[in-house]
Amino acid sequence: MPAAMSVEREGGCACGEVRYRLTAEPLLVHCCHCLNCQRQTGSAFVINVLIEADRVELLAGEPQPVEAPRAGRAPQTIWRCPSCQVALYSQYTHPQIRFVRAGTLDDPSAVAPDVHIFTRTKLPWVRLPDSVPVFEVYYDEREIWPAASLERVAALAPGS
């Protein structure tokens, strides 16, 4: 059962061809400072809304999957608008989880990072809040994710 939505979250690309709606609350919101995210976004970091793939409802258009290299790892899939090429969401290792680019939400302020990751490559002028956990690399999900999010992810496993 999807987590109840406290705020309706819709978004899309720059040209408006692709529109989507998140049909559940995020599992977690990452602010990633890794070099791959910096290169892919042309920014200091990316804010990703982690959510089950089946909870990203397409309202218009069809984003196109593009394989993008990652340093020392298998490529990630990034879904982009076929017209304006804006990256809407990504898939890393788990095909059931999407990393929705928070900047593509109609109201990006509707989400805030729950955790900052890969801060070993954070740009020195970026200041992080004391109220949010910070990790030089990654973290143990069982220690950081809310119990409800862990339950949702466990339900994605085959045979659940």
Phi, psi and omega in degrees: 000130180297147174295139181299139180274129175269337180219134175285130182239116174236161179196187180177185182277179183291323184273348178090359180294322180251128177230146179217166175225138171271125186261009177210167174293152176299150170292316180192160176240119179262143163247110186256129182252017183290160180296325178299313180295322178298315180293315184292330182260344185068027184225182182282337182193173173231145174252119182246132174266111180276129183203154178299141182302322182283002177252012171253101185266121176283129178260331180202147176075178181219102179295150183257131178285138178229131176279129180239134179291153174228137182302119174070012183220170175297151180297158173255157175260129177242127176269123183238153172295133180292341181265302185266351177068015176294135176281122182263315178201165184230163170230130178258255185267334183255112183297343181273355183243132174252146174251092184282129179290113185301331179293348177268356175291148176301325177234086181300339179286354179288348177230154176220149181299135173270341184201147173251127183237160181053044181284353176297338177247018176298140176292139189297337182273354177280125179258132182257143180288146178291341186276357183240133179301143183233134180228135179297327178234251180245198186210172175273112183303325181297338181268340187250318185290143173299150181305319181297323178291319177298321178295318179297318179292320178300326179291344178280341183294143178305139179083005180280000000 
